[in-house]
Amino acid sequence: MQYIYAMMFALEEINNSSTLLPGVKLGHHIHDSCSLPAWALQAALSLVGGDMPSCNSAAKYEEEKGIGASKGDQPVPLIIGGCNSVTAQIVSRLLVPLSLPLVSYTASTPSLSDKQQFPNFFRTMASDVYQARAIAQLAIKFKWTWVGAVVANNDYGLMALKVFQEGIQRAGVCLAFVETLQRENIVSDARRAALAIQASTAKVILIVAWYTDVMELFLQLDKLNVTDRQFLASEAWSTSSDLRQSTFSHKVASGVLGVAIRSSTLPGFDTYIHNLNPLLRPNDHFLKEFWEKEFGCSPGIATASPFASLPPCNGTESLWAVNNLFTDTSQLRVTYNVYLAVYAAAHALHSLLFCPDVNSSPGHNITCSFTNQIKPIELMEQLSKVNVTTPQGEAFNFQGADITGKYDLVNWQSSPEGQVQLVLIGLVNGFDLHLNESAIQWSTGSSQVPVSICSEACPSGTRMATRKGEPICCFDCIPCADGEISNTTGSTQCVHCPSEFWSNAERTACIPRQLDFLSFNETLGITLTAVAVSGVTVTIAVFVVFLYYRQTPMVRANNSELSFLLLLSIKLCFLCSLVFIGRPSAWSCRFQQAAFGISFVLCVSCLQVKTIVVLAAFRSARPGAEALMRWFGPGQQRGSVCFFTSIQVSHYFDNLSFTPDSVHIQWLSEVYTYYISY
């Protein structure tokens, strides 16, 4: 009802204006669609078919309105309607071949912005892109990374969900579940969605649906005793007084945070509503029916009425004493959108009918067109160019099919009287969010922001590891490996410590490496020194014996020259162990590698040559053995040992640039290789 009289109020303002459409009167024709697309189609067809009553008549209203401008009796049709996105899409497609403009005051699905599909569609309601992005910003701002979603199973709910997902996908926010509500199966769908909410660990739930569907959902949640969820509301139900006044909603949905159509004021509209009287509007059958239902009496107008048996009114009845949704003009949201739609149509007609008079003072207009020459496509073109300032001082224009999103951020808060009141906590201008966090009352009943996460943030010293087959918001915390740290909460990876540092026990900081080395004062150092000295002593003793008996046949037969060289290499190997005792340095590490490697290679080379000589001696009795001994005589034996040892010596000279750590690692690998080959 309030939408009806907002249109009539705007029409009366325009008709009484001396600057906007002077001399032109706007009329209206109202049809009831009962929120059914089929009925909306029927209403639209009756309007464009020319079956229109006189311009000052009114019929029962629900959704579709026609506006006509008349100089004489020729109407110009323009439809204001399509109360929801589905209806607007159907009606708009029907009117496309006729180029008849359709202006909606509540259809918000983003798909209607497509001028290729809906060239004749305009709206004074912002696209859902704005509110979905605003809700996504709220989730990111309050660090809600685990959010459940319940949406209407139509273009309105699914497109809003898609935009919401696009807004959160780069911020680490995940959807715990998505449930849809179909109006034809609302009880079963609401039950299924309530069970999903109960089973989920998500504490924040986004709901994008019509308020009647949300009411059924809250009823099911009340039956399951689910009372600890924080709900994010779309504009379709965030301001619903029916929801706020229901007892079960108060129980399960306290602290709702929602987006609402921007509340605006219409100066004079409150007085206009309260001064309505069927005696002053004898043709307004809808007002007469409302009057009979509200006051329980008949205003005395002789028309058919479902309340025909009521006593006559005494004339003292007045809407000033009535306090209900119809007379409440404190927060005009959709009502203001209807008002804007009428003014947009009026300015488009004005641009089409009047031209500035260059010979007169600024602001003076003259007629530059005739109503019988106006075509709907011309009116549609002028609508797309509308750029005006409303009587409230607000700049208004269509950006393609849309207007810039302007919303209120509202919060359901309990009053001392136990009522749930709507409190303004912020604004949305386009994609900019302005929020007063201190004014919010959360579902917990306090100022503490609810927590909704799948996994707790990993503490310092650990890293996140995603779980297979689950969203990135669900993860396990893995301790960092030795030599790695993470010093922040929620690290995705561990960082390696520098070469001279090591991780502490908590894996939160790199600390200098503790220098551990063998000392001559330690038990192990003393033991190694004793073994090395004993080995050197025994080797020297054997060397002396061999030297003393060097002319004997046994020593000479044992290849005395290689034997002395072998004893020398063994002695050097024993002495190399002493080099590994004491404080290490870069040069000592290099010398340790070279000394042991060369000594060991010299030892193995001598053993290899001696073995070959023995094999050759055992084969000396075979035919052709003289050639073998000739190719492996004393000179060749000495040359083989020198050749093998020189390869190792050159190898270590090439690697003098190694760091102590890399030299130590290479030394270990080579020692292993030497022993395997031996």
Secondary structure as a PSIPRED ss2 file (coil, helix, strand):
# PSIPRED VFORMAT (PSIPRED V4.0)

   1 M C   1.000  0.000  0.000
   2 Q H   0.000  1.000  0.000
   3 Y H   0.000  1.000  0.000
   4 I H   0.000  1.000  0.000
   5 Y H   0.000  1.000  0.000
   6 A H   0.000  1.000  0.000
   7 M H   0.000  1.000  0.000
   8 M H   0.000  1.000  0.000
   9 F H   0.000  1.000  0.000
  10 A H   0.000  1.000  0.000
  11 L H   0.000  1.000  0.000
  12 E H   0.000  1.000  0.000
  13 E H   0.000  1.000  0.000
  14 I H   0.000  1.000  0.000
  15 N H   0.000  1.000  0.000
  16 N C   1.000  0.000  0.000
  17 S C   1.000  0.000  0.000
  18 S C   1.000  0.000  0.000
  19 T C   1.000  0.000  0.000
  20 L C   1.000  0.000  0.000
  21 L C   1.000  0.000  0.000
  22 P C   1.000  0.000  0.000
  23 G C   1.000  0.000  0.000
  24 V C   1.000  0.000  0.000
  25 K E   0.000  0.000  1.000
  26 L E   0.000  0.000  1.000
  27 G E   0.000  0.000  1.000
  28 H E   0.000  0.000  1.000
  29 H E   0.000  0.000  1.000
  30 I E   0.000  0.000  1.000
  31 H C   1.000  0.000  0.000
  32 D C   1.000  0.000  0.000
  33 S C   1.000  0.000  0.000
  34 C C   1.000  0.000  0.000
  35 S C   1.000  0.000  0.000
  36 L C   1.000  0.000  0.000
  37 P H   0.000  1.000  0.000
  38 A H   0.000  1.000  0.000
  39 W H   0.000  1.000  0.000
  40 A H   0.000  1.000  0.000
  41 L H   0.000  1.000  0.000
  42 Q H   0.000  1.000  0.000
  43 A H   0.000  1.000  0.000
  44 A H   0.000  1.000  0.000
  45 L H   0.000  1.000  0.000
  46 S H   0.000  1.000  0.000
  47 L H   0.000  1.000  0.000
  48 V H   0.000  1.000  0.000
  49 G C   1.000  0.000  0.000
  50 G C   1.000  0.000  0.000
  51 D C   1.000  0.000  0.000
  52 M C   1.000  0.000  0.000
  53 P C   1.000  0.000  0.000
  54 S C   1.000  0.000  0.000
  55 C C   1.000  0.000  0.000
  56 N C   1.000  0.000  0.000
  57 S C   1.000  0.000  0.000
  58 A C   1.000  0.000  0.000
  59 A C   1.000  0.000  0.000
  60 K C   1.000  0.000  0.000
  61 Y C   1.000  0.000  0.000
  62 E C   1.000  0.000  0.000
  63 E C   1.000  0.000  0.000
  64 E C   1.000  0.000  0.000
  65 K E   0.000  0.000  1.000
  66 G E   0.000  0.000  1.000
  67 I E   0.000  0.000  1.000
  68 G E   0.000  0.000  1.000
  69 A E   0.000  0.000  1.000
  70 S E   0.000  0.000  1.000
  71 K C   1.000  0.000  0.000
  72 G C   1.000  0.000  0.000
  73 D C   1.000  0.000  0.000
  74 Q C   1.000  0.000  0.000
  75 P C   1.000  0.000  0.000
  76 V C   1.000  0.000  0.000
  77 P C   1.000  0.000  0.000
  78 L E   0.000  0.000  1.000
  79 I E   0.000  0.000  1.000
  80 I E   0.000  0.000  1.000
  81 G C   1.000  0.000  0.000
  82 G C   1.000  0.000  0.000
  83 C C   1.000  0.000  0.000
  84 N C   1.000  0.000  0.000
  85 S H   0.000  1.000  0.000
  86 V H   0.000  1.000  0.000
  87 T H   0.000  1.000  0.000
  88 A H   0.000  1.000  0.000
  89 Q H   0.000  1.000  0.000
  90 I H   0.000  1.000  0.000
  91 V H   0.000  1.000  0.000
  92 S H   0.000  1.000  0.000
  93 R H   0.000  1.000  0.000
  94 L H   0.000  1.000  0.000
  95 L H   0.000  1.000  0.000
  96 V H   0.000  1.000  0.000
  97 P H   0.000  1.000  0.000
  98 L H   0.000  1.000  0.000
  99 S C   1.000  0.000  0.000
 100 L C   1.000  0.000  0.000
 101 P C   1.000  0.000  0.000
 102 L E   0.000  0.000  1.000
 103 V E   0.000  0.000  1.000
 104 S E   0.000  0.000  1.000
 105 Y C   1.000  0.000  0.000
 106 T C   1.000  0.000  0.000
 107 A C   1.000  0.000  0.000
 108 S C   1.000  0.000  0.000
 109 T C   1.000  0.000  0.000
 110 P H   0.000  1.000  0.000
 111 S H   0.000  1.000  0.000
 112 L H   0.000  1.000  0.000
 113 S H   0.000  1.000  0.000
 114 D C   1.000  0.000  0.000
 115 K C   1.000  0.000  0.000
 116 Q C   1.000  0.000  0.000
 117 Q C   1.000  0.000  0.000
 118 F C   1.000  0.000  0.000
 119 P C   1.000  0.000  0.000
 120 N C   1.000  0.000  0.000
 121 F E   0.000  0.000  1.000
 122 F E   0.000  0.000  1.000
 123 R E   0.000  0.000  1.000
 124 T C   1.000  0.000  0.000
 125 M C   1.000  0.000  0.000
 126 A C   1.000  0.000  0.000
 127 S C   1.000  0.000  0.000
 128 D H   0.000  1.000  0.000
 129 V H   0.000  1.000  0.000
 130 Y H   0.000  1.000  0.000
 131 Q H   0.000  1.000  0.000
 132 A H   0.000  1.000  0.000
 133 R H   0.000  1.000  0.000
 134 A H   0.000  1.000  0.000
 135 I H   0.000  1.000  0.000
 136 A H   0.000  1.000  0.000
 137 Q H   0.000  1.000  0.000
 138 L H   0.000  1.000  0.000
 139 A H   0.000  1.000  0.000
 140 I H   0.000  1.000  0.000
 141 K H   0.000  1.000  0.000
 142 F C   1.000  0.000  0.000
 143 K C   1.000  0.000  0.000
 144 W C   1.000  0.000  0.000
 145 T C   1.000  0.000  0.000
 146 W E   0.000  0.000  1.000
 147 V E   0.000  0.000  1.000
 148 G E   0.000  0.000  1.000
 149 A E   0.000  0.000  1.000
 150 V E   0.000  0.000  1.000
 151 V E   0.000  0.000  1.000
 152 A E   0.000  0.000  1.000
 153 N C   1.000  0.000  0.000
 154 N C   1.000  0.000  0.000
 155 D H   0.000  1.000  0.000
 156 Y H   0.000  1.000  0.000
 157 G H   0.000  1.000  0.000
 158 L H   0.000  1.000  0.000
 159 M H   0.000  1.000  0.000
 160 A H   0.000  1.000  0.000
 161 L H   0.000  1.000  0.000
 162 K H   0.000  1.000  0.000
 163 V H   0.000  1.000  0.000
 164 F H   0.000  1.000  0.000
 165 Q H   0.000  1.000  0.000
 166 E H   0.000  1.000  0.000
 167 G H   0.000  1.000  0.000
 168 I H   0.000  1.000  0.000
 169 Q C   1.000  0.000  0.000
 170 R C   1.000  0.000  0.000
 171 A C   1.000  0.000  0.000
 172 G C   1.000  0.000  0.000
 173 V C   1.000  0.000  0.000
 174 C E   0.000  0.000  1.000
 175 L E   0.000  0.000  1.000
 176 A E   0.000  0.000  1.000
 177 F E   0.000  0.000  1.000
 178 V E   0.000  0.000  1.000
 179 E E   0.000  0.000  1.000
 180 T E   0.000  0.000  1.000
 181 L E   0.000  0.000  1.000
 182 Q C   1.000  0.000  0.000
 183 R H   0.000  1.000  0.000
 184 E H   0.000  1.000  0.000
 185 N H   0.000  1.000  0.000
 186 I H   0.000  1.000  0.000
 187 V H   0.000  1.000  0.000
 188 S H   0.000  1.000  0.000
 189 D H   0.000  1.000  0.000
 190 A H   0.000  1.000  0.000
 191 R H   0.000  1.000  0.000
 192 R H   0.000  1.000  0.000
 193 A H   0.000  1.000  0.000
 194 A H   0.000  1.000  0.000
 195 L H   0.000  1.000  0.000
 196 A H   0.000  1.000  0.000
 197 I H   0.000  1.000  0.000
 198 Q H   0.000  1.000  0.000
 199 A H   0.000  1.000  0.000
 200 S C   1.000  0.000  0.000
 201 T C   1.000  0.000  0.000
 202 A C   1.000  0.000  0.000
 203 K C   1.000  0.000  0.000
 204 V E   0.000  0.000  1.000
 205 I E   0.000  0.000  1.000
 206 L E   0.000  0.000  1.000
 207 I E   0.000  0.000  1.000
 208 V E   0.000  0.000  1.000
 209 A C   1.000  0.000  0.000
 210 W C   1.000  0.000  0.000
 211 Y H   0.000  1.000  0.000
 212 T H   0.000  1.000  0.000
 213 D H   0.000  1.000  0.000
 214 V H   0.000  1.000  0.000
 215 M H   0.000  1.000  0.000
 216 E H   0.000  1.000  0.000
 217 L H   0.000  1.000  0.000
 218 F H   0.000  1.000  0.000
 219 L H   0.000  1.000  0.000
 220 Q H   0.000  1.000  0.000
 221 L H   0.000  1.000  0.000
 222 D H   0.000  1.000  0.000
 223 K H   0.000  1.000  0.000
 224 L C   1.000  0.000  0.000
 225 N C   1.000  0.000  0.000
 226 V C   1.000  0.000  0.000
 227 T C   1.000  0.000  0.000
 228 D C   1.000  0.000  0.000
 229 R C   1.000  0.000  0.000
 230 Q E   0.000  0.000  1.000
 231 F E   0.000  0.000  1.000
 232 L E   0.000  0.000  1.000
 233 A E   0.000  0.000  1.000
 234 S C   1.000  0.000  0.000
 235 E C   1.000  0.000  0.000
 236 A C   1.000  0.000  0.000
 237 W C   1.000  0.000  0.000
 238 S C   1.000  0.000  0.000
 239 T C   1.000  0.000  0.000
 240 S C   1.000  0.000  0.000
 241 S H   0.000  1.000  0.000
 242 D H   0.000  1.000  0.000
 243 L H   0.000  1.000  0.000
 244 R H   0.000  1.000  0.000
 245 Q H   0.000  1.000  0.000
 246 S C   1.000  0.000  0.000
 247 T H   0.000  1.000  0.000
 248 F H   0.000  1.000  0.000
 249 S H   0.000  1.000  0.000
 250 H H   0.000  1.000  0.000
 251 K H   0.000  1.000  0.000
 252 V H   0.000  1.000  0.000
 253 A C   1.000  0.000  0.000
 254 S C   1.000  0.000  0.000
 255 G C   1.000  0.000  0.000
 256 V C   1.000  0.000  0.000
 257 L E   0.000  0.000  1.000
 258 G E   0.000  0.000  1.000
 259 V E   0.000  0.000  1.000
 260 A E   0.000  0.000  1.000
 261 I E   0.000  0.000  1.000
 262 R C   1.000  0.000  0.000
 263 S C   1.000  0.000  0.000
 264 S E   0.000  0.000  1.000
 265 T C   1.000  0.000  0.000
 266 L C   1.000  0.000  0.000
 267 P C   1.000  0.000  0.000
 268 G C   1.000  0.000  0.000
 269 F H   0.000  1.000  0.000
 270 D H   0.000  1.000  0.000
 271 T H   0.000  1.000  0.000
 272 Y H   0.000  1.000  0.000
 273 I H   0.000  1.000  0.000
 274 H H   0.000  1.000  0.000
 275 N C   1.000  0.000  0.000
 276 L C   1.000  0.000  0.000
 277 N C   1.000  0.000  0.000
 278 P C   1.000  0.000  0.000
 279 L C   1.000  0.000  0.000
 280 L C   1.000  0.000  0.000
 281 R C   1.000  0.000  0.000
 282 P C   1.000  0.000  0.000
 283 N C   1.000  0.000  0.000
 284 D C   1.000  0.000  0.000
 285 H H   0.000  1.000  0.000
 286 F H   0.000  1.000  0.000
 287 L H   0.000  1.000  0.000
 288 K H   0.000  1.000  0.000
 289 E H   0.000  1.000  0.000
 290 F H   0.000  1.000  0.000
 291 W H   0.000  1.000  0.000
 292 E H   0.000  1.000  0.000
 293 K H   0.000  1.000  0.000
 294 E H   0.000  1.000  0.000
 295 F H   0.000  1.000  0.000
 296 G C   1.000  0.000  0.000
 297 C C   1.000  0.000  0.000
 298 S E   0.000  0.000  1.000
 299 P C   1.000  0.000  0.000
 300 G C   1.000  0.000  0.000
 301 I C   1.000  0.000  0.000
 302 A C   1.000  0.000  0.000
 303 T C   1.000  0.000  0.000
 304 A C   1.000  0.000  0.000
 305 S C   1.000  0.000  0.000
 306 P C   1.000  0.000  0.000
 307 F C   1.000  0.000  0.000
 308 A C   1.000  0.000  0.000
 309 S C   1.000  0.000  0.000
 310 L C   1.000  0.000  0.000
 311 P C   1.000  0.000  0.000
 312 P E   0.000  0.000  1.000
 313 C C   1.000  0.000  0.000
 314 N C   1.000  0.000  0.000
 315 G C   1.000  0.000  0.000
 316 T C   1.000  0.000  0.000
 317 E C   1.000  0.000  0.000
 318 S C   1.000  0.000  0.000
 319 L H   0.000  1.000  0.000
 320 W H   0.000  1.000  0.000
 321 A H   0.000  1.000  0.000
 322 V C   1.000  0.000  0.000
 323 N C   1.000  0.000  0.000
 324 N C   1.000  0.000  0.000
 325 L C   1.000  0.000  0.000
 326 F C   1.000  0.000  0.000
 327 T C   1.000  0.000  0.000
 328 D C   1.000  0.000  0.000
 329 T C   1.000  0.000  0.000
 330 S C   1.000  0.000  0.000
 331 Q C   1.000  0.000  0.000
 332 L E   0.000  0.000  1.000
 333 R C   1.000  0.000  0.000
 334 V H   0.000  1.000  0.000
 335 T H   0.000  1.000  0.000
 336 Y H   0.000  1.000  0.000
 337 N H   0.000  1.000  0.000
 338 V H   0.000  1.000  0.000
 339 Y H   0.000  1.000  0.000
 340 L H   0.000  1.000  0.000
 341 A H   0.000  1.000  0.000
 342 V H   0.000  1.000  0.000
 343 Y H   0.000  1.000  0.000
 344 A H   0.000  1.000  0.000
 345 A H   0.000  1.000  0.000
 346 A H   0.000  1.000  0.000
 347 H H   0.000  1.000  0.000
 348 A H   0.000  1.000  0.000
 349 L H   0.000  1.000  0.000
 350 H H   0.000  1.000  0.000
 351 S H   0.000  1.000  0.000
 352 L H   0.000  1.000  0.000
 353 L H   0.000  1.000  0.000
 354 F E   0.000  0.000  1.000
 355 C E   0.000  0.000  1.000
 356 P E   0.000  0.000  1.000
 357 D C   1.000  0.000  0.000
 358 V C   1.000  0.000  0.000
 359 N C   1.000  0.000  0.000
 360 S C   1.000  0.000  0.000
 361 S C   1.000  0.000  0.000
 362 P C   1.000  0.000  0.000
 363 G C   1.000  0.000  0.000
 364 H C   1.000  0.000  0.000
 365 N E   0.000  0.000  1.000
 366 I E   0.000  0.000  1.000
 367 T E   0.000  0.000  1.000
 368 C C   1.000  0.000  0.000
 369 S C   1.000  0.000  0.000
 370 F C   1.000  0.000  0.000
 371 T H   0.000  1.000  0.000
 372 N H   0.000  1.000  0.000
 373 Q H   0.000  1.000  0.000
 374 I C   1.000  0.000  0.000
 375 K C   1.000  0.000  0.000
 376 P H   0.000  1.000  0.000
 377 I H   0.000  1.000  0.000
 378 E H   0.000  1.000  0.000
 379 L H   0.000  1.000  0.000
 380 M H   0.000  1.000  0.000
 381 E H   0.000  1.000  0.000
 382 Q H   0.000  1.000  0.000
 383 L H   0.000  1.000  0.000
 384 S H   0.000  1.000  0.000
 385 K C   1.000  0.000  0.000
 386 V C   1.000  0.000  0.000
 387 N E   0.000  0.000  1.000
 388 V E   0.000  0.000  1.000
 389 T E   0.000  0.000  1.000
 390 T C   1.000  0.000  0.000
 391 P C   1.000  0.000  0.000
 392 Q C   1.000  0.000  0.000
 393 G C   1.000  0.000  0.000
 394 E C   1.000  0.000  0.000
 395 A E   0.000  0.000  1.000
 396 F E   0.000  0.000  1.000
 397 N E   0.000  0.000  1.000
 398 F C   1.000  0.000  0.000
 399 Q E   0.000  0.000  1.000
 400 G C   1.000  0.000  0.000
 401 A C   1.000  0.000  0.000
 402 D E   0.000  0.000  1.000
 403 I C   1.000  0.000  0.000
 404 T C   1.000  0.000  0.000
 405 G C   1.000  0.000  0.000
 406 K E   0.000  0.000  1.000
 407 Y E   0.000  0.000  1.000
 408 D E   0.000  0.000  1.000
 409 L E   0.000  0.000  1.000
 410 V E   0.000  0.000  1.000
 411 N E   0.000  0.000  1.000
 412 W E   0.000  0.000  1.000
 413 Q E   0.000  0.000  1.000
 414 S E   0.000  0.000  1.000
 415 S C   1.000  0.000  0.000
 416 P C   1.000  0.000  0.000
 417 E C   1.000  0.000  0.000
 418 G C   1.000  0.000  0.000
 419 Q C   1.000  0.000  0.000
 420 V E   0.000  0.000  1.000
 421 Q E   0.000  0.000  1.000
 422 L E   0.000  0.000  1.000
 423 V E   0.000  0.000  1.000
 424 L E   0.000  0.000  1.000
 425 I E   0.000  0.000  1.000
 426 G E   0.000  0.000  1.000
 427 L E   0.000  0.000  1.000
 428 V E   0.000  0.000  1.000
 429 N E   0.000  0.000  1.000
 430 G C   1.000  0.000  0.000
 431 F C   1.000  0.000  0.000
 432 D E   0.000  0.000  1.000
 433 L E   0.000  0.000  1.000
 434 H E   0.000  0.000  1.000
 435 L E   0.000  0.000  1.000
 436 N C   1.000  0.000  0.000
 437 E H   0.000  1.000  0.000
 438 S H   0.000  1.000  0.000
 439 A H   0.000  1.000  0.000
 440 I C   1.000  0.000  0.000
 441 Q C   1.000  0.000  0.000
 442 W C   1.000  0.000  0.000
 443 S C   1.000  0.000  0.000
 444 T C   1.000  0.000  0.000
 445 G C   1.000  0.000  0.000
 446 S C   1.000  0.000  0.000
 447 S C   1.000  0.000  0.000
 448 Q C   1.000  0.000  0.000
 449 V C   1.000  0.000  0.000
 450 P C   1.000  0.000  0.000
 451 V C   1.000  0.000  0.000
 452 S C   1.000  0.000  0.000
 453 I C   1.000  0.000  0.000
 454 C C   1.000  0.000  0.000
 455 S C   1.000  0.000  0.000
 456 E C   1.000  0.000  0.000
 457 A C   1.000  0.000  0.000
 458 C C   1.000  0.000  0.000
 459 P C   1.000  0.000  0.000
 460 S C   1.000  0.000  0.000
 461 G C   1.000  0.000  0.000
 462 T E   0.000  0.000  1.000
 463 R E   0.000  0.000  1.000
 464 M E   0.000  0.000  1.000
 465 A E   0.000  0.000  1.000
 466 T E   0.000  0.000  1.000
 467 R C   1.000  0.000  0.000
 468 K C   1.000  0.000  0.000
 469 G C   1.000  0.000  0.000
 470 E C   1.000  0.000  0.000
 471 P C   1.000  0.000  0.000
 472 I C   1.000  0.000  0.000
 473 C C   1.000  0.000  0.000
 474 C C   1.000  0.000  0.000
 475 F E   0.000  0.000  1.000
 476 D E   0.000  0.000  1.000
 477 C E   0.000  0.000  1.000
 478 I E   0.000  0.000  1.000
 479 P E   0.000  0.000  1.000
 480 C C   1.000  0.000  0.000
 481 A C   1.000  0.000  0.000
 482 D C   1.000  0.000  0.000
 483 G C   1.000  0.000  0.000
 484 E E   0.000  0.000  1.000
 485 I E   0.000  0.000  1.000
 486 S C   1.000  0.000  0.000
 487 N C   1.000  0.000  0.000
 488 T C   1.000  0.000  0.000
 489 T C   1.000  0.000  0.000
 490 G C   1.000  0.000  0.000
 491 S C   1.000  0.000  0.000
 492 T C   1.000  0.000  0.000
 493 Q C   1.000  0.000  0.000
 494 C C   1.000  0.000  0.000
 495 V E   0.000  0.000  1.000
 496 H E   0.000  0.000  1.000
 497 C C   1.000  0.000  0.000
 498 P C   1.000  0.000  0.000
 499 S C   1.000  0.000  0.000
 500 E C   1.000  0.000  0.000
 501 F E   0.000  0.000  1.000
 502 W E   0.000  0.000  1.000
 503 S E   0.000  0.000  1.000
 504 N C   1.000  0.000  0.000
 505 A C   1.000  0.000  0.000
 506 E C   1.000  0.000  0.000
 507 R C   1.000  0.000  0.000
 508 T C   1.000  0.000  0.000
 509 A C   1.000  0.000  0.000
 510 C E   0.000  0.000  1.000
 511 I E   0.000  0.000  1.000
 512 P E   0.000  0.000  1.000
 513 R C   1.000  0.000  0.000
 514 Q C   1.000  0.000  0.000
 515 L C   1.000  0.000  0.000
 516 D C   1.000  0.000  0.000
 517 F C   1.000  0.000  0.000
 518 L E   0.000  0.000  1.000
 519 S C   1.000  0.000  0.000
 520 F C   1.000  0.000  0.000
 521 N C   1.000  0.000  0.000
 522 E C   1.000  0.000  0.000
 523 T H   0.000  1.000  0.000
 524 L H   0.000  1.000  0.000
 525 G H   0.000  1.000  0.000
 526 I H   0.000  1.000  0.000
 527 T H   0.000  1.000  0.000
 528 L H   0.000  1.000  0.000
 529 T H   0.000  1.000  0.000
 530 A H   0.000  1.000  0.000
 531 V H   0.000  1.000  0.000
 532 A H   0.000  1.000  0.000
 533 V H   0.000  1.000  0.000
 534 S H   0.000  1.000  0.000
 535 G H   0.000  1.000  0.000
 536 V H   0.000  1.000  0.000
 537 T H   0.000  1.000  0.000
 538 V H   0.000  1.000  0.000
 539 T H   0.000  1.000  0.000
 540 I H   0.000  1.000  0.000
 541 A H   0.000  1.000  0.000
 542 V H   0.000  1.000  0.000
 543 F H   0.000  1.000  0.000
 544 V H   0.000  1.000  0.000
 545 V H   0.000  1.000  0.000
 546 F H   0.000  1.000  0.000
 547 L H   0.000  1.000  0.000
 548 Y H   0.000  1.000  0.000
 549 Y C   1.000  0.000  0.000
 550 R C   1.000  0.000  0.000
 551 Q C   1.000  0.000  0.000
 552 T C   1.000  0.000  0.000
 553 P H   0.000  1.000  0.000
 554 M H   0.000  1.000  0.000
 555 V H   0.000  1.000  0.000
 556 R H   0.000  1.000  0.000
 557 A H   0.000  1.000  0.000
 558 N C   1.000  0.000  0.000
 559 N C   1.000  0.000  0.000
 560 S H   0.000  1.000  0.000
 561 E H   0.000  1.000  0.000
 562 L H   0.000  1.000  0.000
 563 S H   0.000  1.000  0.000
 564 F H   0.000  1.000  0.000
 565 L H   0.000  1.000  0.000
 566 L H   0.000  1.000  0.000
 567 L H   0.000  1.000  0.000
 568 L H   0.000  1.000  0.000
 569 S H   0.000  1.000  0.000
 570 I H   0.000  1.000  0.000
 571 K H   0.000  1.000  0.000
 572 L H   0.000  1.000  0.000
 573 C H   0.000  1.000  0.000
 574 F H   0.000  1.000  0.000
 575 L H   0.000  1.000  0.000
 576 C H   0.000  1.000  0.000
 577 S H   0.000  1.000  0.000
 578 L H   0.000  1.000  0.000
 579 V H   0.000  1.000  0.000
 580 F C   1.000  0.000  0.000
 581 I E   0.000  0.000  1.000
 582 G C   1.000  0.000  0.000
 583 R C   1.000  0.000  0.000
 584 P C   1.000  0.000  0.000
 585 S C   1.000  0.000  0.000
 586 A H   0.000  1.000  0.000
 587 W H   0.000  1.000  0.000
 588 S H   0.000  1.000  0.000
 589 C H   0.000  1.000  0.000
 590 R H   0.000  1.000  0.000
 591 F H   0.000  1.000  0.000
 592 Q H   0.000  1.000  0.000
 593 Q H   0.000  1.000  0.000
 594 A H   0.000  1.000  0.000
 595 A H   0.000  1.000  0.000
 596 F H   0.000  1.000  0.000
 597 G H   0.000  1.000  0.000
 598 I H   0.000  1.000  0.000
 599 S H   0.000  1.000  0.000
 600 F H   0.000  1.000  0.000
 601 V H   0.000  1.000  0.000
 602 L H   0.000  1.000  0.000
 603 C H   0.000  1.000  0.000
 604 V H   0.000  1.000  0.000
 605 S H   0.000  1.000  0.000
 606 C H   0.000  1.000  0.000
 607 L H   0.000  1.000  0.000
 608 Q H   0.000  1.000  0.000
 609 V H   0.000  1.000  0.000
 610 K H   0.000  1.000  0.000
 611 T H   0.000  1.000  0.000
 612 I H   0.000  1.000  0.000
 613 V H   0.000  1.000  0.000
 614 V H   0.000  1.000  0.000
 615 L H   0.000  1.000  0.000
 616 A H   0.000  1.000  0.000
 617 A H   0.000  1.000  0.000
 618 F H   0.000  1.000  0.000
 619 R C   1.000  0.000  0.000
 620 S C   1.000  0.000  0.000
 621 A C   1.000  0.000  0.000
 622 R C   1.000  0.000  0.000
 623 P C   1.000  0.000  0.000
 624 G C   1.000  0.000  0.000
 625 A H   0.000  1.000  0.000
 626 E H   0.000  1.000  0.000
 627 A H   0.000  1.000  0.000
 628 L H   0.000  1.000  0.000
 629 M H   0.000  1.000  0.000
 630 R H   0.000  1.000  0.000
 631 W H   0.000  1.000  0.000
 632 F C   1.000  0.000  0.000
 633 G C   1.000  0.000  0.000
 634 P H   0.000  1.000  0.000
 635 G H   0.000  1.000  0.000
 636 Q H   0.000  1.000  0.000
 637 Q H   0.000  1.000  0.000
 638 R H   0.000  1.000  0.000
 639 G H   0.000  1.000  0.000
 640 S H   0.000  1.000  0.000
 641 V H   0.000  1.000  0.000
 642 C H   0.000  1.000  0.000
 643 F H   0.000  1.000  0.000
 644 F H   0.000  1.000  0.000
 645 T H   0.000  1.000  0.000
 646 S H   0.000  1.000  0.000
 647 I H   0.000  1.000  0.000
 648 Q H   0.000  1.000  0.000
 649 V H   0.000  1.000  0.000
 650 S H   0.000  1.000  0.000
 651 H H   0.000  1.000  0.000
 652 Y H   0.000  1.000  0.000
 653 F H   0.000  1.000  0.000
 654 D H   0.000  1.000  0.000
 655 N C   1.000  0.000  0.000
 656 L C   1.000  0.000  0.000
 657 S C   1.000  0.000  0.000
 658 F C   1.000  0.000  0.000
 659 T C   1.000  0.000  0.000
 660 P H   0.000  1.000  0.000
 661 D H   0.000  1.000  0.000
 662 S H   0.000  1.000  0.000
 663 V H   0.000  1.000  0.000
 664 H H   0.000  1.000  0.000
 665 I H   0.000  1.000  0.000
 666 Q H   0.000  1.000  0.000
 667 W H   0.000  1.000  0.000
 668 L H   0.000  1.000  0.000
 669 S H   0.000  1.000  0.000
 670 E H   0.000  1.000  0.000
 671 V H   0.000  1.000  0.000
 672 Y H   0.000  1.000  0.000
 673 T H   0.000  1.000  0.000
 674 Y H   0.000  1.000  0.000
 675 Y H   0.000  1.000  0.000
 676 I H   0.000  1.000  0.000
 677 S H   0.000  1.000  0.000
 678 Y C   1.000  0.000  0.000
